[in-house]
Each structure stands twice: as structure tokens, then as C-alpha cells.
Amino acid sequence: MELNEISYPDALPVDGYGPGFFRIGGKVHDGPLALLPSGITAWAGLEDVETLLQATGEVDVLLIGTGPETRHIPNELRDRLEAAGFGIDAMGSPQACRTYNVLLGEGRRVALALLPV
């Protein structure tokens, strides 16, 4: 079996997570956050659509990590994001982190919004 190093030229992968934090690019970030093309920013959670709309036109897929388990996101949030042209996929935050890293490795235009586990 051959192993290949994955590089992330335009964004940082999620290295790990734990109760209340995420480690991205080797640095620990507490609380909810968004990984957008413009960088890592605080996110106020499922009621905060404005932070995510900053990536309009720069992202095809927006993954939303809903905490330890998959939850439905509010219809208003989904409707506004879809109207702005985002493909939305909500899942538990651990799954969202892994999916984000895979899509980054494929060179996809992806963003990630995370609630802590």
C-alpha cells in the first residue's frame, strides 16, 4: 500500500476536536466557529446566517456541524443559505470535520460551520 501526503493549499484542515474546542492547523479554537475562504471566524450558531453569507460566491458546499449528533437546522437558515447559492449538508460535528477534510483534499470549494461536541 502506498501512502500519499495530502496537502491543503488554500485552507487548513481540522486536526482534532474535543469538548468545546476544535484544533485547526495545529491551533486550538474554543466555541462555535466557521472556516470560510476568508479564514477562521467566530460563529454565533444556527441563528447566525450573516457570518456564513460572507462566503457567498466563493463556496459551493457548506457543511454545518450540529454538535455531537446530527440535528435539523432551522428552516430560515437553510432557506437563506440555499437562496444565496450554497449547497447545504448538516451532520454531527465529528462527521462534518472529516467530510470537510476529504473535500479540501479533493480541491473542492467548501466551507464549514461548527457547533462544539
Beta strands, then each sheet from edge to edge (+ up, - down):
strand 1: 14-18
strand 2: 21-24
strand 3: 27-30
strand 4: 33-36
strand 5: 39-42
strand 6: 61-66
strand 7: 87-91
strand 8: 110-115
sheet 1: 1+ 2- 3+
sheet 2: 5+ 4- 8+ 6+ 7+
end
